[in-house]
Amino acid sequence: MLREYLVSEAMYHLGIPTTRSLAVVATGEAVYRERTHDGAVLTRVASSHLRVGTFEYAGSFGSQEELSALAEHAIARHYPALRDEEDRVFRFFEAVMDRQLDLIVHWMRIGFIHGVMNTDNMSVSGETIDYGPCAFMNAYRPDTVFSSIDTQGRYAFANQPRIAQWNLAVLAGALLPLMSEPEEKAVQRLEGLLEAFPSRYLDRWLGMMGRKMGLSEWRPEDRTIVDGLLRWMAEAGADWTRTFLALGSVSPALELFGDGQGEPEWFLAWRDRVEAQPGGISAARQVMSRQNPAFIPRNHLVEKALEEAVGGDLSTFTNLLARLSSPYEKMAEDDLQATVPVGYDGVYRTFCGT
């Protein structure tokens, strides 16, 4: 419960659509998971708690009238501009997909790994919901997984867009009986949108990556720079957050490669590209400062805060919570706190505690 409180507040201050936590209250009861925990109840605040799983359940076990009432309620609450449209169920699905695209791109921007993206953990409002086994990527590895239950890597960092598309396919199936046209045509239209998901995601992801690198306008040839950067990061085991902070620093080459090391081709191309755009490197740094957090809830910091809080000392928890309220502001102590203990990622696991 305290993890959910901490991370959801961090996401809010990072500018990512999220549910928030109003309070955590101890119950005095034991909860039996991988070990015995102290029980607690979280009061979660959201624009609603309607999930893809809500529609999946209604479609499987509810009547046509109940499913229709649920859809009309969701439209009125989250997408009121669609209420009077004859084709509103299809437009509702398209709007949900649009928000999910933006949400997943945000997650990828900061290296967030949800950990358990089942249909019951995808909100139709486009807010991040349920922070059970969530974690943050340190060294860039697309296949990063920390959740103890995700033994196959289904919810790995790089898989999150594909799982979002799968969940949306489940939503499409639930909404199919409510479509205004014959089933065959309705299936065709819904499948057409789902098939467009990868290309729409790629366009937004590339734009986001460009902004992380300080590019004020995306060009097709910039893909080579992005691919080169990611290859270098994977080979070097470079830290996701620190790499982009270094790019926005006064001496990016020195911070990234040290003294006496050659600068890779992607870096030279990036430097030429940002220097040639209006405003040069100065304008690029302004773009990067709005995209790249200086501080994230590193896994080892979160675990230390939670361990001490469970032991009765909330001081580390409250201090971390306060620091996370200004994630884009650099502070002197950040480097020390952000240093991940050697070998930590290899043994770190999160658990479904909610």
N, C-alpha and C positions, 0 to 999 in steps of 0.2 A: 504493500500500500504506500509506503514511504517512497519507494522507487517511482511509482506512478506519479506521486505528488511532485517529486523533484524533476523528473524528466518532462512531464507535461508542461510545467512552468518554464523549463528551459526552452522547449519548443515554441511556446508562446512568445518569449522574448527574442527568439531567433526569427520570428516573423512567419512561422509555419502554421497553417490552419490546424487547430487542435482542440480537443476537449480540455477542460482544466479541472483542477482539484480544489474543492472548497475546504475539505477537512478530512483528517484521518482520526478515527476514534478507536481506541483499544477496546476489545470485548471482554477480556479476562479469560477467554477460552483458548484451548490449544487447537491448532490446525495441523493435521498430519499430511505432510508431503514427502519430499526426499528425506526430511527430518522433521522434528516437531518444531512448530513456529508458534509465536504468540499471535492470537487472532486479532484482526482489526477490520473495520468497515471504512471504506472510502466513499465520500460524497463527491460524485463526479458531476461537473457542470458542462452542458453541451447545448447546442442549438436544438438538438433532439437526440434521442438514442436509437433512431431507426437505422438499421444496418441492411446490407444485402441479405444477410441471414434472416432478417425479419420477413422479407418478401419471399425468400426461399421456403420458409416455414408456412407462410400464408398460402403460397401456391401449392404446397404439398398437402396441407391438412385443413385449410379454410375453404369456405364457399367462394363462388365467383363474386358474390356481393361483398363479402369481407375483404377479398383481395382488391376489389375496386375501391372500397372505402379507404383502405390503407394507401393506395396510390393517390387518391384525391387528397388525402390528408398530407402526404409527403409533398405533393406539388404545391398545395396552398401554403405550407409552412416554409419550404425551402426554395421553391421556384414559382412564386406567385404570378410572375409575368406570363406564365403558361396556362393559367387557370381557364381562360376563355378560348384557348386554341382547340380546334376540333381534333388535331393530331397530337394532343398534349402528352399522351403516354409515350409515344416515340420520342418527342422532344424532351420529355423528362429523362428518358434513358440517355439521350445524347448529352444532356446537361450534367448528369451524374458522371458520365464518362469524361467529360471535359474537366470537371473538378478533380477527378481522380488522376488524370494526366498531370495536372499542375501539382497535386500533392506529392505524387511519386517523384517528380522532378525535384521538388524541394528536398525530399528525403535524400536523394542521391547527391544533391548539392552539398550537404553537410556530413555525409557518410553515415546516416542513420540506418540501422537495421531493425525493422519492426520485430521480427522473430517468430510471429505466428499470424500470418495473413490469411486466416480462414475467412469464410464469407460472413461470419458473425463479428469479425473485427474490421469490416469495411463499412464506414458510415456513408449513407447516401447524401449527407450534407457536405462531404468532402473534407471532414475533419479527422485528424489522427485520433484513433480511439483504441484503448486497451494497451497498456505499456508493460504487460507481464514480463516476457523474456527479452525485452528490447536491449540494444547495446549500440555502441558507436565504433566504426572502423577506425583503427589507428593506421598501421601500415597498409598501403593500398594493395588489396587482394580482392578481385571481383568475387571470389568464391567464399568470402568471409562469412562464417556462421559461428554464433556463440550459444544459441539456444540448445539446451540439453536434449530436447525432444526432436530436434531437427537433424536426425542422423544422416539423412540423404541430401541435405543442402537445398531442400525445396524452397526455403525462404532466405537463401543466401543474398548478399547485397545485390549482386548483378541480376538475380532472378526476380526481384520485386516488380518490375514492369510486367513481366510475363504472368505473374500470379495475379496482378491487378486485372489483366485482360481475362484471365480464367474466371475470376470472381464476377466480372461484368457479364461474361457469357451466362453464368448462373442467373444473374439478375434479368438478362434478356429472356431466358427461358421462363422465368416466373411471370414476367410481364406479357408474354405472348398472348394469353387468352384475352387481354384487355385491349389489344390493338384494334384499330377501327376497320382494317381491310381484311380480306380473306387470308387464311393462315399462310398459304404458300407465299403470297406477296409480303406478308409481315415478316416471315422468316428471312426472306431475301433482303429486306431493308435492314433488319437487325444484324444479320450476318455481314452486310456491307459495312456497317459502322464498326463492328468488331474487327473486321479485316483491315480497316484503316487505322486501328489503334497503334500498331508498331511504327508506321510512318509518321503519325502525328506525334507520338512520343519522341521519336528520333529528332524531329524538327525542334521540339521544345528543349530536349536534352542538349542538343548542340548549341542552341541559343544560350542556355544556362552555362554551359562549359565555356563558351566564348566570353560571357560576362565575368566568370570566375578568373579568366585570363586577361581581363581588362579591355576586351574588344567591344567598342561601342556599337559596332554594326557587324553582323555575321555575314561572311562571304563563303561560298562553297569551298574555296581553296583552303579555308581555315581548318577544315577537317584533318588535313595532313598534320597540322601543328598539334591538334588535340590528340590524335592517334599517337604521334611521336612522344608527347608528354606522358600519356598513360603507359606506353611501353617502357619508357625510362623509369617511371615510378614503380611499375611491377618488378622490373629487374633489380632496381636499387632498394626495394622495400621501403620506399619513401613514405613518410607520414602524410596522409591525405590533407589534414588541416594545415600543418606546418608548411607543406610545399606551396600552397597557394598564398599563404602569408608571406613566404619568402619572395615569391614573384612580385608582390606588391611593395617590397622593401626598397630601400635606397640602393642596396647593392645585391640584387637578386643572384647574380652569378656566383659571388663569393659565398652567400648563404647556402646556395644549392649544391655547389660543386667544390667549394674550398679553394685554397691556393694551389696553383700549379696544375690544375686539372683542365682538360680541354672542355670546351662548351659544346654540347651535342647539337646536332643539326636543327632539331625542333626549337631549341632555345634561341639560336641565331635567327631562325625564321620568325619566331615570336617577337623578338626584340625589334627586328626590322619592321614588322607589321605594326606594332604599337607606336613606334616612333614616327611612322608615316601617316597615322590617322590624325584627325584634327585634335589639337591639344597635346599630342604626343604622350610620353610616358606619364606626365602629370595627370592628364585626363584619365588614362588607364588606371592609375592608382585610385582615383576617386571611384571609378566603376567597381574595382576589386574590393574596396573597403566596405561597400554595401552588400557584397555577395559572400565574402569569406570571413567567417567568425574568427575572432582572436582566441576565443575560449569556448569549449564545448564540455558537456558532462562526461569526461573521460571515465572509462569503466573502472579503473582502479580508484579514482576519486569517489565515485558513486558508492562503490562497495565499502570503502573505508567509512564514509559518512553513515551508511546504513548499519554497518556492524557496530559502530559506536552508539548510534541512536537506539538500537535494540538493547544495548547494554545500559541505557539510561542517560547517555550524554548526547544531547542534541546540538552541541556547539558547532561541531564540524559540519553537520547537516545544514544548520541555519547559515553558516558562513558560506558554504558552497551555494546554497540557494540565492544568497545575496549577490555573489559574484556572477551567477548565471543570468541575473537581471540586466546585465550590460555586456552581452556576448561579443559585440563588434568593437568594443573599446579595449585597447591594449593596456595591460598593466604590468608593472615591473616583475611581479612574482609569477607571471604566467608560465614562463619557460620552465621554471623549477617544478611547478605543479603539473605541467603537461607532459613531463618526462615519464614515459611508460616503463615500469620496472622490466628488466631484461627477462625474457621468457614468459612474461605475464599473459600475453595473448594466446600462447600455446595451451595454457591450462585453464583459461577463464571460461566459465560456463554460467549461463543464466537459466533460471527456472520459472515455469509458469506458476506464479504464486498467488494468482487472483482467482 
